[in-house]
């Protein structure tokens, strides 16, 4: 039996990247999955839109591991829709034990040049969306009276800053504060609340022309390829490569979701190869 056998995990942003890796790792450990994703474009996001086909692929991969996934299209900015998707999953799978607030996006620009829309959409997805996820899940966990684990995705940018990323950095700092607050509120209910703070992860959020242009402003547009820009990401001495993999984050999530972390709460677990030590 896997260490999460009989558990159900709710994961946002499950269509691809870290969310998909988390769904597969938790399923491999025995959990069934409620997975949601917007499956469409988000204004000002640097990455191409996720699709319904991406979410279906995650569900199929979970099923190939012998587990069940309830997949729903939902936007973390839309609380009624998100809550409804979670309720659908709980009705079908019978319970809720693990919550992974993973959905996120970013955009770039100098602070004085960021538009109202750019600022608002990052905060609505990366901070308000995490609050919505917690707000939808907490009553379910409390009613079950069986404890639980909530895991929020922050970032190394929740500890340090980065030029051209003021909306993202400020939102992730906000999530770090939210973790500490909710951890205190839910401790009497044996519900643990932690975060995972990645460095650069090998996903669509870094492999796109806006990100390449930020890291290599000296290159012409036709030179902004992964091969040309990849060395620019290698700024962390501990890393052999330019980034870590989504599975590295999923491994940390699996630990925090398990009973091995039964006395761990309010923690920011950094999976950053020592980035903030620079």
Secondary structure, DSSP 8 states (H G I E B T S, - for coil): --TTTT-EEEEESTTSHHHHHHHHHHHHTT-EEEEEE--S--TT-SS----HHHHHHHHHHHHHTT--EEEEE--TT-HHHHHHHHHHHHHHHS---EEEE-------B-TTT--HHHHHHHHIIIIIHHHHHHHHHHHHHHHHTS-EEEEEE--GGGTS--TTBHHHHHHHHHHHHHHHHHHHHHGGGTEEEEEEEESSBSSTTTSSHHHHHHHTTTS-GGG--HHHHHHHH---TT-SSSSB-HHHHHHHHHHHHSGGGTT--S-EEEESTTGGG-
